[in-house]
């Protein structure tokens, strides 16, 4: 009879260039003591960040299985990674569409029975051991050699005694999802004040407390590089924060100011206008709205970056603001509007008349796509969440204006609130309106504004 075994695998991968020189790292941990049982790392040549992360997962699962070859189906592995993509795909919540990811995911899934492996997203600050291993592997590749376990110092960057995983229950969900972020914040605060403190009590201001290593939110990387760039790490210095300062959600957030584009000719007629239609320009009214939005943001003086959907109406709105602020406009494909398929250009009533059954099914389920091969709200949410994570990583601590559309804005707000998909139908979002969501390093999100049109009056 097999003896039950439980281990934690922390894995990471990085690419300096994405694609660029890449490597992965993985560590197998005893959940009872927090001590590392095995390490693995490798320089894999030129690859993308996602490929490297999957390779790290494969190495970690393989190492866990090798440690207990006789455990069989009794082996239980809890995987912790800071890659939301890998965690969501391997958990079965996201589809795997990229051809490079499918064989890697299949390879990872075949190492152990699916019922033996669970997945949890964690902030990078809590994945320092695997991150350091990945960077050691990339450093080795840069020097023309392979990583050697005997030369590794990655364990020195990890806490000397990790908190046993049984005291921190697994939390599911990507950064910016309210329920997951709140649970992680409670867990981090509990670790900071000691395991014996009563549940629900917060430390008093000024109380001297030392947070567990890795619990505080990670500082933005030098130069504002996105997390998938994986620059060589710098050694941290200084004393731990105390009191309220130990809370992981008190650092400067990435603040996304969400500006819906100005009106087009289709807007006042309430016609479906997504990414699969005619890509209309702003109307005269819409251009005026864009100018008033530009005046508003110029007066505030808080916007530091501008990112736009690739669709014309957003690019024109963004250009008006950029001209006033003297900023460049970056384009992110993830911010485009839903593809409404055969419904593009039609009113709701016209869709009801022509495609009544399809419309009813669409309203009832986020997994149902519009007639003619459009996008479901579930697919849009996956795309928008990925864009959110890229932007939050790139612009940590900064205020960014996102010029986008109804569905992406509502989706960001819904995810931040932890609201169900049907909440999309319960939000009003006017042309050229402003909404704001702030994202903290621990995964918490704060909705600060919704559908503000005061600048248009």
C-alpha positions as semicolon CSV with decimal commas, in nm:
position;residue;x (nm);y (nm);z (nm)
1;X;0,000;0,000;0,000
2;X;0,136;0,343;-0,097
3;X;0,219;0,591;0,177
4;X;0,044;0,928;0,138
5;X;0,290;1,207;0,056
6;X;0,224;1,582;0,023
7;X;0,463;1,836;-0,125
8;X;0,450;2,192;-0,255
9;X;0,607;2,283;-0,590
10;X;0,700;2,645;-0,659
11;X;0,799;2,709;-1,020
12;X;0,885;3,002;-1,241
13;X;1,031;3,081;-1,580
14;X;1,161;3,393;-1,747
15;X;1,276;3,537;-2,077
16;X;1,497;3,841;-2,112
17;X;1,338;3,978;-2,426
18;X;1,022;3,763;-2,455
19;X;1,127;3,592;-2,672
20;X;1,488;3,603;-2,565
21;X;1,741;3,411;-2,355
22;X;1,520;3,205;-2,124
23;X;1,541;2,976;-1,825
24;X;1,327;2,814;-1,559
25;X;1,349;2,723;-1,194
26;X;1,152;2,496;-0,963
27;X;1,175;2,392;-0,600
28;X;0,997;2,108;-0,416
29;X;0,908;2,199;-0,057
30;X;0,806;2,000;0,247
31;X;0,474;2,159;0,352
32;X;0,520;2,053;0,714
33;X;0,856;2,225;0,765
34;X;0,882;2,465;0,472
35;X;1,224;2,325;0,384
36;X;1,331;2,270;0,019
37;X;1,360;1,903;-0,079
38;X;1,484;1,944;-0,437
39;X;1,576;2,220;-0,684
40;X;1,579;2,225;-1,063
41;X;1,682;2,495;-1,311
42;X;1,792;2,510;-1,672
43;X;1,887;2,758;-1,941
44;X;1,672;2,669;-2,245
45;X;1,798;2,911;-2,510
46;X;1,572;3,160;-2,683
47;X;1,208;3,118;-2,581
48;X;0,909;3,315;-2,457
49;X;0,828;3,377;-2,095
50;X;0,525;3,146;-2,110
51;X;0,726;2,858;-2,256
52;X;0,983;2,900;-1,978
53;X;0,710;2,902;-1,712
54;X;0,561;2,579;-1,846
55;X;0,908;2,422;-1,855
56;X;0,951;2,521;-1,489
57;X;0,620;2,355;-1,401
58;X;0,724;2,036;-1,584
59;X;1,058;2,030;-1,403
60;X;0,892;2,083;-1,063
61;X;0,633;1,809;-1,113
62;X;0,901;1,572;-1,244
63;X;1,122;1,641;-0,942
64;X;0,832;1,583;-0,701
65;X;0,750;1,251;-0,863
66;X;1,117;1,145;-0,854
67;X;1,139;1,216;-0,481
68;X;0,864;0,966;-0,401
69;X;0,867;0,705;-0,680
70;X;0,671;0,455;-0,469
71;X;0,394;0,694;-0,367
72;X;0,192;0,636;-0,684
73;X;-0,155;0,789;-0,671
74;X;-0,100;0,875;-0,303
75;X;0,132;1,165;-0,394
76;X;-0,037;1,506;-0,361
77;X;0,131;1,811;-0,513
78;X;0,021;2,171;-0,457
79;X;0,171;2,394;-0,728
80;X;0,229;2,762;-0,652
81;X;0,323;2,993;-0,941
82;X;0,309;3,364;-1,016
83;X;0,200;3,292;-1,375
84;X;-0,175;3,337;-1,386
85;X;-0,178;3,202;-1,742
86;X;-0,026;2,867;-1,643
87;X;-0,234;2,837;-1,324
88;X;-0,563;2,914;-1,499
89;X;-0,490;2,690;-1,799
90;X;-0,370;2,394;-1,593
91;X;-0,669;2,434;-1,359
92;X;-0,896;2,401;-1,663
93;X;-1,053;2,746;-1,630
94;X;-0,888;2,892;-1,940
95;X;-0,864;2,740;-2,285
96;X;-0,516;2,673;-2,423
97;X;-0,511;2,831;-2,767
98;X;-0,145;2,900;-2,841
99;X;0,017;2,614;-3,037
100;X;0,339;2,639;-2,833
101;X;0,151;2,597;-2,505
102;X;-0,064;2,295;-2,591
103;X;0,210;2,029;-2,601
104;X;0,375;2,173;-2,289
105;X;0,047;2,169;-2,097
106;X;-0,019;1,812;-2,211
107;X;0,330;1,711;-2,102
108;X;0,278;1,867;-1,757
109;X;-0,063;1,705;-1,717
110;X;0,077;1,359;-1,797
111;X;0,338;1,356;-1,519
112;X;0,090;1,291;-1,237
113;X;-0,281;1,207;-1,227
114;X;-0,486;1,529;-1,256
115;X;-0,654;1,454;-0,924
116;X;-0,313;1,459;-0,752
117;X;-0,223;1,817;-0,845
118;X;-0,377;2,148;-0,735
119;X;-0,277;2,497;-0,847
120;X;-0,256;2,834;-0,675
121;X;-0,159;3,177;-0,810
122;X;0,078;3,371;-0,583
123;X;0,243;3,714;-0,621
124;X;0,600;3,709;-0,745
125;X;0,719;3,833;-0,405
126;X;0,611;3,494;-0,264
127;X;0,785;3,300;-0,542
128;X;1,137;3,429;-0,486
129;X;1,310;3,092;-0,461
130;X;1,191;2,969;-0,802
131;X;1,237;3,316;-0,953
132;X;1,597;3,323;-0,832
133;X;1,661;2,976;-0,976
134;X;1,526;3,089;-1,314
135;X;1,751;3,396;-1,309
136;X;2,051;3,184;-1,210
137;X;1,979;2,963;-1,512
138;X;1,957;3,266;-1,742
139;X;2,278;3,408;-1,597
140;X;2,450;3,075;-1,664
141;X;2,327;3,077;-2,023
142;X;2,456;3,430;-2,069
143;X;2,799;3,308;-1,958
144;X;2,791;3,009;-2,192
145;X;2,731;2,740;-1,930
146;X;2,448;2,547;-1,770
147;X;2,311;2,594;-1,419
148;X;2,470;2,379;-1,147
149;X;2,288;2,296;-0,825
150;X;2,612;2,303;-0,626
151;X;2,667;2,670;-0,713
152;X;2,312;2,786;-0,646
153;X;2,239;3,047;-0,379
154;X;1,865;3,065;-0,452
155;X;1,772;2,915;-0,116
156;X;1,939;3,210;0,055
157;X;1,679;3,443;-0,099
158;X;1,394;3,231;0,034
159;X;1,262;3,255;0,393
160;X;1,474;3,048;0,633
161;X;1,159;2,874;0,752
162;X;0,857;2,905;0,530
163;X;0,514;2,909;0,687
164;X;0,372;2,556;0,647
165;X;0,121;2,550;0,364
166;X;-0,147;2,410;0,595
167;X;-0,168;2,748;0,773
168;X;-0,225;2,941;0,451
169;X;-0,521;2,790;0,265
170;X;-0,498;2,783;-0,115
171;X;-0,652;3,087;-0,282
172;X;-0,765;3,080;-0,642
173;X;-0,790;3,375;-0,876
174;X;-0,572;3,619;-1,067
175;X;-0,449;3,955;-0,939
176;X;-0,726;4,212;-0,937
177;X;-0,996;3,964;-0,842
178;X;-1,147;4,097;-0,521
179;X;-1,217;3,772;-0,339
180;X;-0,874;3,624;-0,402
181;X;-0,693;3,945;-0,315
182;X;-0,881;3,990;0,010
183;X;-0,807;3,634;0,117
184;X;-0,436;3,675;0,041
185;X;-0,429;4,001;0,234
186;X;-0,588;3,833;0,538
187;X;-0,338;3,549;0,519
188;X;-0,042;3,786;0,493
189;X;-0,167;3,995;0,785
190;X;-0,216;3,679;0,991
191;X;0,141;3,577;0,917
192;X;0,264;3,924;1,014
193;X;0,093;3,931;1,352
194;X;0,153;3,565;1,444
195;X;-0,048;3,249;1,402
196;X;-0,200;3,267;1,750
197;X;-0,373;3,603;1,695
198;X;-0,754;3,589;1,673
199;X;-0,900;3,579;1,322
200;X;-1,025;3,912;1,196
201;X;-0,810;4,136;1,420
202;X;-0,577;4,388;1,255
203;X;-0,259;4,529;1,412
204;X;-0,290;4,865;1,581
205;X;-0,106;5,157;1,421
206;X;0,246;5,183;1,562
207;X;0,259;4,825;1,693
208;X;0,602;4,677;1,630
209;X;0,564;4,372;1,406
210;X;0,795;4,195;1,165
211;X;0,622;4,045;0,859
212;X;0,733;3,709;0,734
213;X;0,990;3,733;0,459
214;X;0,824;3,759;0,120
215;X;0,488;3,876;0,256
216;X;0,527;4,242;0,162
217;X;0,435;4,358;-0,187
218;X;0,727;4,348;-0,428
219;X;0,863;4,683;-0,545
220;X;0,833;4,774;-0,916
221;X;1,133;4,666;-1,119
222;X;1,381;4,928;-1,235
223;X;1,283;5,098;-1,558
224;X;0,921;4,992;-1,537
225;X;0,987;4,664;-1,717
226;X;0,693;4,419;-1,726
227;X;0,725;4,113;-1,507
228;X;0,766;3,880;-1,803
229;X;1,096;4,049;-1,893
230;X;1,266;3,890;-1,587
231;X;1,569;4,118;-1,544
232;X;1,843;3,996;-1,314
233;X;1,723;4,036;-0,954
234;X;1,870;4,283;-0,710
235;X;1,940;4,195;-0,350
236;X;1,698;4,364;-0,112
237;X;1,824;4,574;0,179
238;X;1,681;4,757;0,475
239;X;1,470;4,664;0,772
240;X;1,119;4,521;0,751
241;X;0,828;4,761;0,785
242;X;0,629;4,756;1,105
243;X;0,273;4,820;1,216
244;X;0,035;4,918;0,939
245;X;0,330;4,938;0,704
246;X;0,354;4,558;0,704
247;X;0,021;4,523;0,527
248;X;0,087;4,400;0,171
249;X;-0,170;4,629;0,006
250;X;-0,037;4,967;0,121
251;X;0,216;5,024;-0,157
252;X;0,152;5,255;-0,450
253;X;-0,098;5,081;-0,679
254;X;-0,111;5,066;-1,056
255;X;-0,409;5,293;-1,123
256;X;-0,599;5,226;-1,445
257;X;-0,815;5,520;-1,551
258;X;-1,070;5,373;-1,792
259;X;-1,196;5,614;-2,058
260;X;-1,464;5,493;-2,294
261;X;-1,419;5,634;-2,643
262;X;-1,634;5,922;-2,769
263;X;-1,949;5,876;-2,973
264;X;-1,959;5,740;-3,327
265;X;-2,255;5,752;-3,562
266;X;-2,365;5,415;-3,421
267;X;-2,357;5,516;-3,054
268;X;-2,679;5,723;-3,022
269;X;-2,867;5,458;-3,222
270;X;-2,751;5,194;-2,970
271;X;-2,620;4,959;-3,238
272;X;-2,382;4,674;-3,169
273;X;-2,037;4,807;-3,257
274;X;-1,756;4,569;-3,179
275;X;-1,425;4,464;-3,326
276;X;-1,579;4,269;-3,612
277;X;-1,768;4,556;-3,778
278;X;-1,683;4,865;-3,982
279;X;-1,447;5,029;-3,729
280;X;-1,627;5,366;-3,734
281;X;-1,458;5,699;-3,667
282;X;-1,567;5,949;-3,404
283;X;-1,863;6,167;-3,493
284;X;-1,853;6,545;-3,446
285;X;-2,009;6,491;-3,103
286;X;-1,751;6,226;-3,023
287;X;-1,462;6,451;-3,120
288;X;-1,599;6,719;-2,890
289;X;-1,624;6,465;-2,608
290;X;-1,264;6,361;-2,667
291;X;-1,149;6,724;-2,644
292;X;-1,335;6,777;-2,318
293;X;-1,183;6,459;-2,178
294;X;-0,841;6,589;-2,282
295;X;-0,905;6,917;-2,099
296;X;-1,015;6,723;-1,793
297;X;-0,701;6,509;-1,774
298;X;-0,476;6,807;-1,849
299;X;-0,629;6,989;-1,553
300;X;-0,585;6,688;-1,324
301;X;-0,224;6,632;-1,422
302;X;-0,222;6,274;-1,291
303;X;-0,204;6,061;-1,608
304;X;0,148;5,933;-1,676
305;X;0,089;5,685;-1,960
306;X;-0,176;5,628;-2,228
307;X;-0,273;5,289;-2,372
308;X;-0,547;5,243;-2,632
309;X;-0,753;4,979;-2,802
310;X;-0,646;4,936;-3,166
311;X;-0,991;5,038;-3,296
312;X;-1,017;5,376;-3,465
313;X;-1,265;5,539;-3,229
314;X;-1,035;5,470;-2,934
315;X;-0,718;5,574;-3,114
316;X;-0,881;5,906;-3,208
317;X;-0,999;5,965;-2,851
318;X;-0,656;5,873;-2,714
319;X;-0,482;6,100;-2,965
320;X;-0,684;6,400;-2,845
321;X;-0,577;6,339;-2,485
322;X;-0,217;6,260;-2,580
323;X;-0,186;6,586;-2,773
324;X;-0,282;6,784;-2,462
325;X;-0,062;6,585;-2,225
326;X;0,241;6,548;-2,451
327;X;0,239;6,170;-2,413
328;X;0,275;5,885;-2,660
329;X;-0,003;5,631;-2,712
330;X;0,067;5,259;-2,684
331;X;-0,170;5,008;-2,845
332;X;-0,281;4,691;-2,668
333;X;-0,483;4,440;-2,870
334;X;-0,637;4,301;-2,551
335;X;-0,839;4,621;-2,505
336;X;-1,045;4,585;-2,823
337;X;-1,421;4,551;-2,803
338;X;-1,609;4,221;-2,829
339;X;-1,656;4,075;-3,176
340;X;-2,036;4,069;-3,207
341;X;-2,037;3,852;-3,519
342;X;-2,352;3,883;-3,731
343;X;-2,497;4,135;-3,486
344;X;-2,251;4,409;-3,579
345;X;-2,437;4,725;-3,681
346;X;-2,777;4,600;-3,562
347;X;-2,989;4,734;-3,278
348;X;-3,091;4,509;-2,991
349;X;-3,444;4,496;-3,133
350;X;-3,319;4,395;-3,476
351;X;-3,111;4,117;-3,325
352;X;-3,412;4,001;-3,123
353;X;-3,619;3,989;-3,441
354;X;-3,362;3,808;-3,655
355;X;-3,174;3,591;-3,405
356;X;-3,411;3,562;-3,111
357;X;-3,300;3,222;-2,984
358;X;-2,932;3,310;-3,015
359;X;-2,985;3,635;-2,826
360;X;-3,171;3,458;-2,545
361;X;-2,888;3,205;-2,510
362;X;-2,628;3,486;-2,515
363;X;-2,805;3,674;-2,237
364;X;-2,828;3,356;-2,029
365;X;-2,466;3,238;-2,049
366;X;-2,125;3,411;-2,069
367;X;-1,998;3,111;-2,265
368;X;-2,237;3,170;-2,556
369;X;-2,104;3,367;-2,854
370;X;-2,313;3,596;-3,077
371;X;-2,444;3,456;-3,403
372;X;-2,189;3,405;-3,677
373;X;-1,872;3,332;-3,484
374;X;-1,837;3,630;-3,251
375;X;-1,675;3,626;-2,907
376;X;-1,842;3,508;-2,588
377;X;-1,813;3,722;-2,277
378;X;-1,604;3,445;-2,122
379;X;-1,352;3,471;-2,406
380;X;-1,346;3,850;-2,375
381;X;-1,291;3,824;-1,999
382;X;-0,990;3,596;-2,054
383;X;-0,841;3,840;-2,306
384;X;-0,908;4,148;-2,093
385;X;-0,773;3,984;-1,775
386;X;-0,450;3,900;-1,958
387;X;-0,421;4,261;-2,078
388;X;-0,488;4,384;-1,725
389;X;-0,208;4,171;-1,584
390;X;0,039;4,289;-1,848
391;X;-0,046;4,652;-1,781
392;X;-0,049;4,624;-1,402
393;X;0,294;4,460;-1,415
394;X;0,438;4,714;-1,657
395;X;0,297;5,021;-1,483
396;X;0,324;4,928;-1,115
397;X;0,287;5,242;-0,905
398;X;0,183;5,458;-1,202
399;X;-0,142;5,611;-1,330
400;X;-0,234;5,489;-1,678
401;X;-0,518;5,604;-1,901
402;X;-0,676;5,313;-2,089
403;X;-0,893;5,425;-2,380
404;X;-1,119;5,133;-2,455
405;X;-1,480;5,013;-2,490
406;X;-1,790;4,918;-2,295
407;X;-1,723;4,547;-2,250
408;X;-1,355;4,570;-2,149
409;X;-1,430;4,845;-1,895
410;X;-1,727;4,661;-1,745
411;X;-1,521;4,341;-1,734
412;X;-1,237;4,509;-1,544
413;X;-1,484;4,651;-1,293
414;X;-1,666;4,317;-1,260
415;X;-1,345;4,125;-1,194
416;X;-1,226;4,383;-0,942
417;X;-1,554;4,354;-0,751
418;X;-1,567;3,975;-0,772
419;X;-1,911;4,011;-0,933
420;X;-2,073;3,740;-1,151
421;X;-2,081;3,769;-1,532
422;X;-2,442;3,890;-1,533
423;X;-2,321;4,209;-1,363
424;X;-2,216;4,325;-1,712
425;X;-2,583;4,389;-1,788
426;X;-2,630;4,598;-1,472
427;X;-2,377;4,873;-1,534
428;X;-2,438;5,194;-1,727
429;X;-2,139;5,320;-1,924
430;X;-2,179;5,639;-2,125
431;X;-1,966;5,753;-2,417
432;X;-1,647;5,929;-2,300
433;X;-1,720;5,833;-1,938
434;X;-1,440;5,776;-1,686
435;X;-1,404;5,484;-1,444
436;X;-1,104;5,401;-1,226
437;X;-0,965;5,082;-1,071
438;X;-0,648;5,065;-0,861
439;X;-0,448;4,741;-0,838
440;X;-0,218;4,666;-0,545
441;X;0,080;4,433;-0,531
442;X;-0,099;4,174;-0,315
443;X;-0,376;4,117;-0,571
444;X;-0,635;4,348;-0,417
445;X;-0,826;4,584;-0,643
446;X;-1,018;4,898;-0,550
447;X;-1,292;5,040;-0,772
448;X;-1,272;5,415;-0,721
449;X;-1,498;5,557;-0,991
450;X;-1,763;5,435;-1,234
451;X;-1,924;5,611;-1,533
452;X;-1,823;5,966;-1,438
453;X;-1,937;6,214;-1,705
454;X;-1,898;6,537;-1,507
455;X;-1,621;6,656;-1,744
456;X;-1,869;6,652;-2,034
457;X;-2,118;6,896;-1,879
